[in-house]
């Protein structure tokens, strides 16, 4: 019997573009899991955030009926304050009632532990995430994948075309733990910018960023966890690469 293959669809930075959410909804059933790596909402939209949230919740409910869904928060998803007074995605956890795996939750896809990291906003949030990653490390069976909205700095996946725009704390955690994959977003321009890319490696860790484009189909990456291969699509070009495997 052939081994079970695990394919993951990665998108990020949909920013309340309902055409792109519609496409993800249509594509979901073709994949074992769908990852949205932050910025589901759009804080700059003319549509009030309070009106955006129930619409996106409806999409998450329907997505969870079609595939395993993992959603990490991004900076545009920070709509309130937590008990420490730091910005937080106070609405996102409610998607758990539909089976969506959100911040500070994890699941296994095959032998890969997938851990969903939040977009933290201050020292309390950083300390909580640091402790949680230590707890998660004890659960790893074989491979480890993180969903983390903001990529590390000084990498092609965090290059805007004029400067690097990344999270130095993530770089430190990658150096410490060396997960197999980090699925990110945030830096929209990186895949198409001169000197940028949708994929890079740091030690034994592969970092992916699908980027963000306007239009009905979001730029996206399909990841085959078993073959160690990723295929990136955008309107302007496509690419496929193998990444560090077992």
C-alpha positions in Angstrom: 0.0 0.0 0.0 1.4 3.4 -0.9 2.1 5.8 2.0 -0.4 8.5 2.8 0.7 11.8 1.3 0.1 15.1 3.2 -0.4 18.2 1.1 -0.9 21.6 2.6 -2.2 24.8 1.0 -0.5 27.9 2.4 -1.9 31.4 2.0 -1.5 34.6 4.0 -2.5 38.3 4.0 -5.9 37.8 2.4 -6.9 41.1 4.1 -10.7 40.7 3.8 -10.5 40.1 0.1 -13.6 37.9 -0.2 -12.8 36.9 -3.8 -9.6 35.3 -2.4 -11.4 33.7 0.5 -13.9 32.2 -2.1 -10.9 30.7 -4.0 -9.5 29.2 -0.8 -12.9 27.8 0.0 -13.1 26.1 -3.4 -9.5 24.8 -3.2 -9.7 23.5 0.4 -11.1 20.1 -0.4 -8.2 19.3 -2.7 -5.7 19.5 0.2 -5.2 17.7 3.5 -4.8 21.0 5.3 -5.2 24.7 4.7 -3.0 27.2 6.5 -3.8 30.9 6.7 -0.7 32.6 8.1 -2.2 35.8 9.4 -3.9 39.0 8.4 -7.3 37.7 7.6 -8.8 41.1 8.5 -8.0 44.5 7.0 -7.7 47.3 9.5 -7.5 49.9 6.7 -10.7 48.7 5.0 -13.8 50.9 4.7 -15.7 48.0 6.1 -15.7 48.2 10.0 -13.7 45.5 11.7 -16.9 44.5 13.7 -18.6 43.8 10.3 -15.6 41.9 8.9 -15.3 39.4 11.8 -18.6 37.6 11.4 -18.0 37.3 7.6 -14.6 35.8 8.1 -15.9 33.5 10.8 -18.4 32.2 8.3 -15.6 31.4 5.9 -13.6 29.6 8.6 -16.6 27.5 9.5 -17.1 26.4 5.9 -13.4 25.8 5.4 -13.3 23.5 8.4 -16.1 21.4 6.9 -13.8 20.7 3.9 -10.3 20.3 5.3 -8.1 20.7 8.4 -7.7 24.4 8.9 -4.9 26.1 10.8 -5.0 29.9 11.3 -2.3 32.1 12.9 -2.9 35.7 13.8 -1.3 38.6 12.0 -0.9 42.3 12.9 -4.2 43.2 11.2 -6.0 40.6 13.3 -5.2 42.4 16.6 -8.6 43.9 17.4 -8.5 44.1 21.2 -6.4 43.8 24.4 -5.6 40.8 26.4 -5.4 40.5 30.2 -1.9 42.0 30.1 -3.0 45.1 28.1 -1.2 43.9 25.0 -2.9 43.9 21.6 -4.4 40.5 20.8 -6.7 38.8 18.2 -9.6 38.6 20.7 -12.0 37.3 18.1 -10.0 34.5 16.6 -10.2 31.9 19.3 -13.9 31.5 18.7 -13.1 29.7 15.5 -12.1 26.8 17.6 -15.8 25.9 18.0 -15.7 24.9 14.3 -12.6 22.8 14.7 -10.2 25.5 13.3 -6.8 25.3 15.0 -5.7 28.8 16.0 -3.0 30.5 18.1 -1.3 28.4 20.8 -2.8 25.2 19.4 -1.2 22.4 17.4 -2.0 19.2 15.5 -0.2 16.4 13.8 -0.3 16.2 10.0 1.2 12.8 9.4 4.3 12.7 11.6 4.7 16.5 11.4 3.7 18.6 14.5 2.2 21.9 13.3 2.3 24.6 15.9 0.3 27.8 15.4 2.1 30.8 16.8 0.4 34.2 17.6 1.4 37.6 16.5 2.5 38.9 19.9 2.6 42.5 20.9 4.7 42.9 24.0 7.1 41.3 26.6 4.3 39.2 28.2 3.3 37.8 24.8 6.9 37.1 23.9 7.5 35.3 27.2 4.3 33.2 26.8 5.3 32.2 23.3 8.8 31.3 24.4 7.5 29.0 27.1 4.9 27.5 24.8 7.5 26.6 22.1 9.5 24.8 24.8 6.4 22.8 25.7 5.7 22.0 22.0 9.2 20.8 21.5 8.6 17.9 23.9 5.7 16.8 21.6 7.7 16.5 18.4 7.8 13.0 17.0 9.7 13.5 13.8 9.3 16.9 12.0 8.1 20.3 13.3 6.4 23.1 11.4 5.5 26.6 12.7 2.9 29.0 11.5 4.3 32.4 12.2 3.0 35.5 10.4 6.2 37.6 10.4 9.3 36.0 8.8 12.8 36.5 10.3 14.9 39.5 9.1 17.8 39.5 6.7 16.3 36.7 4.6 15.0 36.8 1.0 11.5 36.1 2.3 11.6 39.3 4.4 13.0 41.6 1.7 10.6 44.3 0.4 12.8 45.4 -2.5 14.4 48.2 -0.4 14.8 46.8 3.1 14.5 43.7 5.3 11.4 43.6 7.4 11.4 40.7 9.8 11.1 39.5 13.4 14.5 39.1 15.1 12.9 37.1 17.9 11.8 34.5 15.4 15.3 34.3 14.1 16.5 33.4 17.6 13.8 30.8 18.1 14.7 29.2 14.7 18.3 29.0 15.6 17.4 27.4 18.9 14.9 24.8 17.8 15.5 24.4 14.0 12.0 23.4 13.0 11.7 21.8 9.5 9.4 24.5 8.2 8.2 28.0 9.1 5.1 29.1 7.2 4.9 32.9 7.1 3.6 36.0 5.3 3.5 39.7 6.2 6.1 40.9 3.7 3.9 41.1 0.6 6.6 42.0 -1.9 9.2 39.4 -1.1 8.6 36.7 -3.7 8.6 39.2 -6.6 11.1 41.7 -5.3 14.6 41.8 -6.8 16.7 40.0 -4.2 13.6 38.5 -2.6 12.1 35.0 -2.7 9.2 32.9 -1.6 11.6 30.3 0.0 14.8 30.3 1.9 16.7 28.2 4.4 18.2 29.0 7.8 20.3 26.2 9.1 18.1 23.1 8.6 14.9 25.2 8.6 13.0 26.1 5.4 11.0 29.4 5.6 8.1 30.0 3.1 6.3 33.2 2.3 3.7 33.1 -0.5 3.5 36.9 -0.6 0.4 38.9 -1.5 -1.1 40.0 -4.8 -4.4 41.6 -5.8 -6.9 39.6 -7.8 -9.3 36.8 -7.3 -6.7 34.1 -6.7 -4.2 34.7 -3.9 -0.5 33.9 -4.4 -0.1 30.5 -2.6 2.1 27.6 -1.9 1.3 23.9 -2.0 3.5 21.9 0.3 4.1 18.2 0.1 5.3 17.2 3.5 6.2 13.7 2.4 8.2 14.5 -0.7 9.7 17.7 0.9 8.6 19.8 -2.1 6.8 23.1 -2.4 5.2 24.7 -5.4 4.6 28.5 -5.4 2.0 30.2 -7.7 1.5 33.9 -8.5 0.0 35.8 -11.4 3.5 36.7 -12.7 5.3 33.4 -12.3 5.5 30.0 -10.7 8.3 28.0 -9.1 8.9 24.7 -7.4 11.6 23.7 -5.0 12.6 20.8 -2.8 13.3 21.7 0.8 15.2 20.2 3.7 13.8 16.8 4.5 14.1 13.9 6.9 
